[in-house]
Amino acid sequence: MTLEHLAQDKQHERETQYMTVEVTAEAKQAQMTLPDPATMPEIKLVAIDLDGTTLREDKTFSERLIKVMHELQRRGVYVAICSGRAPESVQGFGKILGIDQGNGYCICFNGGALISLKDIKQDLYISTLKAQDLIDIEHQARLNGCAVHAYSTRRVLLTESNIKFTEMEIAASMQSFEKLLFPDEVKPTEEAYKLIAVGDEKKLDAMRKNIPFEFTQRFNIARTHPNFLEFMTKGCSKGATLHQLCAKLNISTQNVVAFGDAENDIEMVQEAGVGVAVANAMPTLKAAARYQALNYLDDGVAIYLERLFGLSA
């Protein structure tokens, strides 16, 4: 049975409660690093992650970032929100940034879908898991005391529990959700943009350690939160779908500046001509990024873009 989404006030309450990213003392002291203007390619597209990168603790953008984004679009720069979230969750953020009227795109589900924010119901590109993939990953999650959620291509969030980690995902999804009994109720035709194993941090650590080797050949696996371990089909990532978007816009990935904070941003940051980790990013992303911005609570992305494009503060 498909259920209605949470009431808007309850959704925001849970989202801010569960989805805040910690900033360490070290990250607060870190400095930004910028490319050499003499050798930097022309930037034609800005790719931004949301949680832990641009959204503040209350899940809003700063006025400074909003101003920067409006100015960049006035200059003809494309903007893409690149997130693990669903299109329904991203749409409102795109409207706030003013990128919902033509120059704005969204890479959703960690690369599972590419959409234009003018029409979020139309997938311009997809990469999906099949029914057997969902069943096999859920089995491994259950063996390690974890549960799963999956974003069906039917634009329904499939859940199997009502634990607090389910509430975290429901709060962020802004989609209807459907409780599903694994494996019995998984239809052979079911496809999903991605699946998330959820649970206590130590249980997810154990699950990742115990994953069969063949899973590494079948899936792209990324830790996006202490309580989330995400699975996409092999070759699916924000970076791979960024390639699809650049081809559509007839530009090179070298003409992209990309910002992120977690493992699911690694491929995107590596592919971009200017790949940037915010100072509060996971160590795995920092190791992959060539450049660094200030932490997200100090408006790192807005300040970086001001410096990169020579905008007034």
TADAHU-V235244 format. One record per pair of residues at least 4 apart in sequence whose C-alpha atoms are under 7 Angstrom apart, sorted by sequence separation. I is the first residue (numbers start at 1). J is the second residue. D is the distance in whole Angstrom. If there is no record, write none. Layout:
# TADAHU-V235244
i=I j=J d=D
i=I j=J d=D
This chain:
# TADAHU-V235244
i=6 j=10 d=6
i=7 j=11 d=6
i=8 j=12 d=6
i=9 j=13 d=6
i=10 j=14 d=6
i=11 j=15 d=6
i=12 j=16 d=6
i=13 j=17 d=6
i=14 j=18 d=6
i=15 j=19 d=6
i=16 j=20 d=6
i=23 j=27 d=6
i=24 j=28 d=6
i=25 j=29 d=7
i=26 j=30 d=6
i=36 j=40 d=6
i=49 j=53 d=6
i=50 j=54 d=5
i=51 j=55 d=5
i=55 j=59 d=5
i=56 j=60 d=5
i=61 j=65 d=7
i=62 j=66 d=6
i=63 j=67 d=6
i=64 j=68 d=6
i=65 j=69 d=6
i=66 j=70 d=6
i=67 j=71 d=6
i=68 j=72 d=6
i=69 j=73 d=6
i=70 j=74 d=6
i=71 j=75 d=6
i=72 j=76 d=7
i=73 j=77 d=5
i=85 j=89 d=6
i=86 j=90 d=6
i=87 j=91 d=6
i=90 j=94 d=6
i=91 j=95 d=6
i=92 j=96 d=6
i=93 j=97 d=6
i=94 j=98 d=6
i=95 j=99 d=6
i=99 j=103 d=6
i=100 j=104 d=5
i=107 j=111 d=6
i=108 j=112 d=6
i=109 j=113 d=6
i=116 j=120 d=6
i=129 j=133 d=6
i=130 j=134 d=7
i=131 j=135 d=6
i=132 j=136 d=6
i=133 j=137 d=6
i=134 j=138 d=6
i=135 j=139 d=6
i=136 j=140 d=7
i=137 j=141 d=6
i=138 j=142 d=6
i=139 j=143 d=6
i=140 j=144 d=7
i=141 j=145 d=6
i=142 j=146 d=5
i=151 j=155 d=7
i=152 j=156 d=5
i=162 j=166 d=6
i=163 j=167 d=7
i=164 j=168 d=6
i=165 j=169 d=7
i=166 j=170 d=6
i=167 j=171 d=6
i=168 j=172 d=7
i=169 j=173 d=6
i=170 j=174 d=7
i=181 j=185 d=5
i=182 j=186 d=6
i=186 j=190 d=7
i=199 j=203 d=6
i=200 j=204 d=6
i=201 j=205 d=6
i=202 j=206 d=6
i=203 j=207 d=6
i=204 j=208 d=6
i=205 j=209 d=6
i=206 j=210 d=6
i=207 j=211 d=6
i=211 j=215 d=7
i=214 j=218 d=6
i=215 j=219 d=6
i=216 j=220 d=7
i=224 j=228 d=6
i=232 j=236 d=6
i=236 j=240 d=6
i=237 j=241 d=6
i=238 j=242 d=6
i=239 j=243 d=7
i=240 j=244 d=7
i=241 j=245 d=6
i=242 j=246 d=6
i=243 j=247 d=6
i=244 j=248 d=6
i=245 j=249 d=6
i=246 j=250 d=6
i=247 j=251 d=6
i=251 j=255 d=7
i=261 j=265 d=7
i=265 j=269 d=6
i=266 j=270 d=6
i=267 j=271 d=6
i=268 j=272 d=6
i=277 j=281 d=6
i=281 j=285 d=6
i=282 j=286 d=6
i=283 j=287 d=6
i=284 j=288 d=7
i=285 j=289 d=6
i=294 j=298 d=6
i=295 j=299 d=7
i=296 j=300 d=5
i=299 j=303 d=6
i=300 j=304 d=6
i=301 j=305 d=6
i=302 j=306 d=6
i=303 j=307 d=6
i=304 j=308 d=6
i=305 j=309 d=6
i=306 j=310 d=6
i=307 j=311 d=7
i=6 j=11 d=6
i=23 j=28 d=7
i=35 j=40 d=6
i=49 j=54 d=7
i=50 j=55 d=5
i=55 j=60 d=5
i=56 j=61 d=6
i=61 j=66 d=7
i=72 j=77 d=5
i=73 j=78 d=6
i=85 j=90 d=7
i=94 j=99 d=5
i=95 j=100 d=5
i=99 j=104 d=4
i=108 j=113 d=5
i=115 j=120 d=6
i=141 j=146 d=5
i=142 j=147 d=6
i=151 j=156 d=6
i=152 j=157 d=6
i=161 j=166 d=7
i=180 j=185 d=6
i=199 j=204 d=6
i=223 j=228 d=6
i=224 j=229 d=6
i=246 j=251 d=5
i=260 j=265 d=5
i=270 j=275 d=6
i=281 j=286 d=6
i=295 j=300 d=5
i=306 j=311 d=5
i=55 j=61 d=5
i=94 j=100 d=6
i=107 j=113 d=6
i=108 j=114 d=6
i=141 j=147 d=6
i=151 j=157 d=5
i=152 j=158 d=7
i=223 j=229 d=5
i=246 j=252 d=6
i=269 j=275 d=4
i=294 j=300 d=4
i=306 j=312 d=7
i=54 j=61 d=7
i=107 j=114 d=5
i=115 j=122 d=6
i=150 j=157 d=6
i=151 j=158 d=6
i=222 j=229 d=6
i=223 j=230 d=6
i=246 j=253 d=6
i=269 j=276 d=6
i=293 j=300 d=5
i=306 j=313 d=7
i=106 j=114 d=6
i=107 j=115 d=7
i=115 j=123 d=5
i=149 j=157 d=7
i=150 j=158 d=5
i=222 j=230 d=5
i=277 j=285 d=7
i=293 j=301 d=6
i=106 j=115 d=5
i=114 j=123 d=6
i=115 j=124 d=5
i=149 j=158 d=5
i=150 j=159 d=7
i=221 j=230 d=6
i=222 j=231 d=7
i=277 j=286 d=6
i=105 j=115 d=6
i=106 j=116 d=6
i=113 j=123 d=6
i=114 j=124 d=5
i=138 j=148 d=6
i=149 j=159 d=5
i=221 j=231 d=5
i=243 j=253 d=7
i=258 j=268 d=7
i=259 j=269 d=7
i=105 j=116 d=4
i=106 j=117 d=7
i=114 j=125 d=5
i=148 j=159 d=7
i=149 j=160 d=7
i=220 j=231 d=6
i=221 j=232 d=7
i=258 j=269 d=6
i=293 j=304 d=6
i=104 j=116 d=6
i=105 j=117 d=5
i=113 j=125 d=5
i=114 j=126 d=7
i=148 j=160 d=7
i=219 j=231 d=6
i=220 j=232 d=5
i=277 j=289 d=6
i=104 j=117 d=6
i=113 j=126 d=4
i=147 j=160 d=7
i=219 j=232 d=6
i=220 j=233 d=6
i=276 j=289 d=6
i=279 j=292 d=6
i=112 j=126 d=5
i=113 j=127 d=7
i=219 j=233 d=5
i=220 j=234 d=5
i=258 j=272 d=6
i=275 j=289 d=5
i=276 j=290 d=6
i=277 j=291 d=6
i=278 j=292 d=6
i=279 j=293 d=6
i=112 j=127 d=5
i=218 j=233 d=6
i=219 j=234 d=4
i=220 j=235 d=6
i=257 j=272 d=6
i=275 j=290 d=6
i=276 j=291 d=5
i=277 j=292 d=5
i=278 j=293 d=5
i=279 j=294 d=5
i=280 j=295 d=5
i=102 j=118 d=6
i=112 j=128 d=6
i=218 j=234 d=5
i=220 j=236 d=7
i=256 j=272 d=5
i=257 j=273 d=6
i=258 j=274 d=6
i=259 j=275 d=6
i=260 j=276 d=7
i=261 j=277 d=6
i=275 j=291 d=6
i=276 j=292 d=5
i=277 j=293 d=6
i=278 j=294 d=6
i=279 j=295 d=4
i=100 j=117 d=5
i=101 j=118 d=6
i=217 j=234 d=7
i=256 j=273 d=5
i=257 j=274 d=5
i=258 j=275 d=5
i=259 j=276 d=5
i=260 j=277 d=5
i=261 j=278 d=6
i=276 j=293 d=6
i=278 j=295 d=5
i=100 j=118 d=5
i=157 j=175 d=6
i=159 j=177 d=7
i=253 j=271 d=6
i=254 j=272 d=5
i=255 j=273 d=6
i=256 j=274 d=6
i=257 j=275 d=6
i=258 j=276 d=6
i=259 j=277 d=6
i=260 j=278 d=6
i=270 j=288 d=6
i=278 j=296 d=7
i=156 j=175 d=6
i=157 j=176 d=6
i=158 j=177 d=6
i=159 j=178 d=6
i=160 j=179 d=5
i=253 j=272 d=5
i=254 j=273 d=4
i=259 j=278 d=7
i=261 j=280 d=7
i=262 j=281 d=6
i=263 j=282 d=7
i=266 j=285 d=5
i=270 j=289 d=6
i=79 j=99 d=7
i=155 j=175 d=7
i=156 j=176 d=5
i=157 j=177 d=4
i=158 j=178 d=5
i=159 j=179 d=5
i=160 j=180 d=5
i=253 j=273 d=6
i=261 j=281 d=4
i=262 j=282 d=5
i=269 j=289 d=6
i=87 j=108 d=6
i=156 j=177 d=5
i=157 j=178 d=6
i=158 j=179 d=6
i=159 j=180 d=6
i=160 j=181 d=6
i=261 j=282 d=6
i=263 j=284 d=6
i=86 j=108 d=6
i=156 j=178 d=7
i=158 j=180 d=6
i=263 j=285 d=6
i=266 j=288 d=6
i=278 j=300 d=7
i=85 j=108 d=6
i=86 j=109 d=6
i=204 j=227 d=7
i=262 j=285 d=6
i=79 j=103 d=6
i=80 j=104 d=6
i=81 j=105 d=6
i=82 j=106 d=6
i=83 j=107 d=6
i=84 j=108 d=6
i=85 j=109 d=5
i=261 j=285 d=7
i=78 j=103 d=5
i=79 j=104 d=5
i=80 j=105 d=5
i=81 j=106 d=5
i=82 j=107 d=5
i=83 j=108 d=5
i=84 j=109 d=4
i=201 j=226 d=5
i=204 j=229 d=7
i=78 j=104 d=6
i=79 j=105 d=6
i=80 j=106 d=5
i=81 j=107 d=6
i=82 j=108 d=6
i=83 j=109 d=6
i=84 j=110 d=4
i=91 j=117 d=6
i=201 j=227 d=5
i=242 j=268 d=7
i=70 j=97 d=7
i=80 j=107 d=7
i=83 j=110 d=6
i=200 j=227 d=6
i=238 j=265 d=7
i=69 j=97 d=6
i=70 j=98 d=6
i=199 j=227 d=5
i=239 j=267 d=5
i=198 j=227 d=5
i=238 j=267 d=6
i=239 j=268 d=4
i=198 j=228 d=5
i=237 j=267 d=7
i=238 j=268 d=5
i=21 j=52 d=5
i=66 j=97 d=5
i=197 j=228 d=6
i=198 j=229 d=6
i=45 j=77 d=6
i=46 j=78 d=6
i=47 j=79 d=6
i=48 j=80 d=6
i=49 j=81 d=6
i=196 j=228 d=6
i=197 j=229 d=5
i=239 j=271 d=6
i=44 j=77 d=5
i=45 j=78 d=4
i=46 j=79 d=5
i=47 j=80 d=5
i=48 j=81 d=5
i=49 j=82 d=5
i=50 j=83 d=6
i=87 j=120 d=6
i=165 j=198 d=6
i=196 j=229 d=6
i=197 j=230 d=6
i=44 j=78 d=6
i=45 j=79 d=6
i=46 j=80 d=6
i=47 j=81 d=6
i=48 j=82 d=6
i=49 j=83 d=5
i=165 j=199 d=7
i=196 j=230 d=4
i=47 j=82 d=6
i=195 j=230 d=6
i=196 j=231 d=6
i=195 j=231 d=5
i=20 j=57 d=6
i=194 j=231 d=6
i=195 j=232 d=7
i=153 j=191 d=6
i=194 j=232 d=5
i=224 j=262 d=6
i=152 j=191 d=6
i=153 j=192 d=5
i=224 j=263 d=6
i=152 j=192 d=4
i=153 j=193 d=6
i=223 j=263 d=6
i=224 j=264 d=6
i=16 j=57 d=6
i=151 j=192 d=5
i=152 j=193 d=6
i=222 j=263 d=5
i=16 j=58 d=6
i=150 j=192 d=6
i=151 j=193 d=6
i=222 j=264 d=5
i=16 j=59 d=7
i=151 j=194 d=6
i=150 j=194 d=6
i=151 j=195 d=6
i=150 j=195 d=4
i=149 j=195 d=6
i=150 j=196 d=6
i=135 j=182 d=7
i=148 j=195 d=7
i=149 j=196 d=5
i=135 j=183 d=6
i=148 j=196 d=5
i=149 j=197 d=7
i=148 j=197 d=4
i=147 j=197 d=6
i=148 j=198 d=6
i=146 j=197 d=6
i=147 j=198 d=5
i=146 j=198 d=6
i=147 j=199 d=6
i=146 j=199 d=5
i=131 j=186 d=7
i=131 j=187 d=7
i=141 j=197 d=6
i=131 j=188 d=6
i=146 j=203 d=7
i=131 j=189 d=7
i=145 j=203 d=7
i=131 j=190 d=5
i=144 j=203 d=6
i=130 j=190 d=6
i=131 j=191 d=6
i=130 j=191 d=5
i=129 j=191 d=6
i=130 j=192 d=7
i=144 j=206 d=7
i=128 j=191 d=6
i=129 j=192 d=5
i=144 j=207 d=6
i=128 j=192 d=5
i=129 j=193 d=6
i=128 j=193 d=5
i=129 j=194 d=6
i=127 j=193 d=6
i=128 j=194 d=7
i=141 j=207 d=7
i=112 j=193 d=5
i=112 j=194 d=7
i=89 j=172 d=7
i=89 j=173 d=6
i=109 j=193 d=6
i=89 j=174 d=5
i=109 j=194 d=6
i=88 j=174 d=6
i=85 j=172 d=7
i=86 j=173 d=6
i=88 j=175 d=7
i=85 j=173 d=6
i=129 j=232 d=7
i=129 j=233 d=5
i=128 j=233 d=6
i=127 j=233 d=7
i=127 j=236 d=6
i=112 j=236 d=7
i=111 j=236 d=6
i=111 j=237 d=5
i=110 j=237 d=6
i=111 j=238 d=4
i=114 j=241 d=7
i=110 j=238 d=5
i=111 j=240 d=7
i=111 j=241 d=5
i=107 j=238 d=7
i=107 j=241 d=7
i=18 j=168 d=6
i=15 j=168 d=6
i=14 j=168 d=7
i=110 j=264 d=7
i=15 j=171 d=5
i=82 j=238 d=7
i=14 j=171 d=6
i=15 j=172 d=6
i=12 j=171 d=7
i=11 j=171 d=5
i=5 j=174 d=6
i=5 j=175 d=6
i=5 j=176 d=5
i=4 j=176 d=5
i=5 j=177 d=7
i=3 j=176 d=6
i=4 j=177 d=7
i=2 j=176 d=7
i=3 j=177 d=5
i=2 j=177 d=6
i=3 j=178 d=6
i=2 j=178 d=5
i=1 j=178 d=6
i=1 j=179 d=7
i=53 j=260 d=6
i=53 j=261 d=6
i=52 j=261 d=6
i=45 j=255 d=6
i=46 j=256 d=6
i=47 j=257 d=6
i=48 j=258 d=6
i=49 j=259 d=6
i=44 j=255 d=5
i=45 j=256 d=5
i=46 j=257 d=5
i=47 j=258 d=5
i=48 j=259 d=5
i=49 j=260 d=5
i=43 j=255 d=5
i=44 j=256 d=6
i=45 j=257 d=7
i=46 j=258 d=6
i=47 j=259 d=6
i=48 j=260 d=7
i=41 j=254 d=7
i=42 j=255 d=6
i=43 j=256 d=5
i=41 j=255 d=6
i=43 j=257 d=7
i=53 j=278 d=6
i=68 j=302 d=7
i=65 j=302 d=5
i=64 j=302 d=6
i=56 j=296 d=7
i=56 j=297 d=6
i=54 j=296 d=6
i=53 j=296 d=5
i=52 j=296 d=6
i=54 j=301 d=7
i=30 j=279 d=6
i=27 j=279 d=5
i=27 j=280 d=5
i=24 j=280 d=7
i=23 j=280 d=5
i=34 j=291 d=6
i=33 j=291 d=5
i=33 j=292 d=5
i=32 j=292 d=5
i=33 j=293 d=7
i=32 j=293 d=4
i=31 j=293 d=7
i=32 j=294 d=6
i=31 j=294 d=6
i=30 j=294 d=7
i=28 j=295 d=6
i=27 j=295 d=6
